[in-house]
């Protein structure tokens, strides 16, 4: 019994597999990119919340302390100052009563607003945005 049958894929079978892989990648890559961006945004917000918590600790440490706008003053309350995963920098401002939180509500005078310079990461006001 002689057979010229060879094992392997035909050209059509290979092309079909390529099309299936291409469709699968076309569906999953945008989902992956969205998930990565969402994860970075959540990490940035967690960093802003950690800065607000460290500010509270800084203020409680001594009766003479008030909030600080210099993140380097918080190093005793942080192992290291957080870094934005999107490459932005954090700034702390003390509201004069006209600042707004991420939710759009006005932040009362004397309260903190932590902002990230990276576009889309926004700002965080501990008394308003953490509710």
Phi, psi and omega in degrees: 000107180255139183224134176264015182288125178253144177275143179144181181264146174276170180298319180296316179298320178294319179294322178296316178298320179297318179295318179298316178296319181295318179295317178301317179292322180297331179277317188277328183298313177299324178295320179295315180297318178297317180295320179295317180294320178296320178297319179293322179296318178293322178294321178297316179296320177298322177296318179295323178292321178296323177296317179298320178295319178294325176298318178299316178296320179300317181291324183285332185306325183213145181295336181275346181285142167240178177300151177245148176259357178263114182296334179294336177290344183267003186302328177295334180264352177236145169295318175212154177290131182299149178243134180294131179293342179267003178091003179279174176241148180266139174231145180245129175234151176259122186296141174260011180101354180249350181290152179243149177275175178301326181285351180096351178285151179285135179271126181300153179301139178090352179266161184271147169230119178257129183238154174242135183285345179290133183295136178092345181276334172076213184219168185220127173242117190302318183286341186250308186283346182266004181282000000 
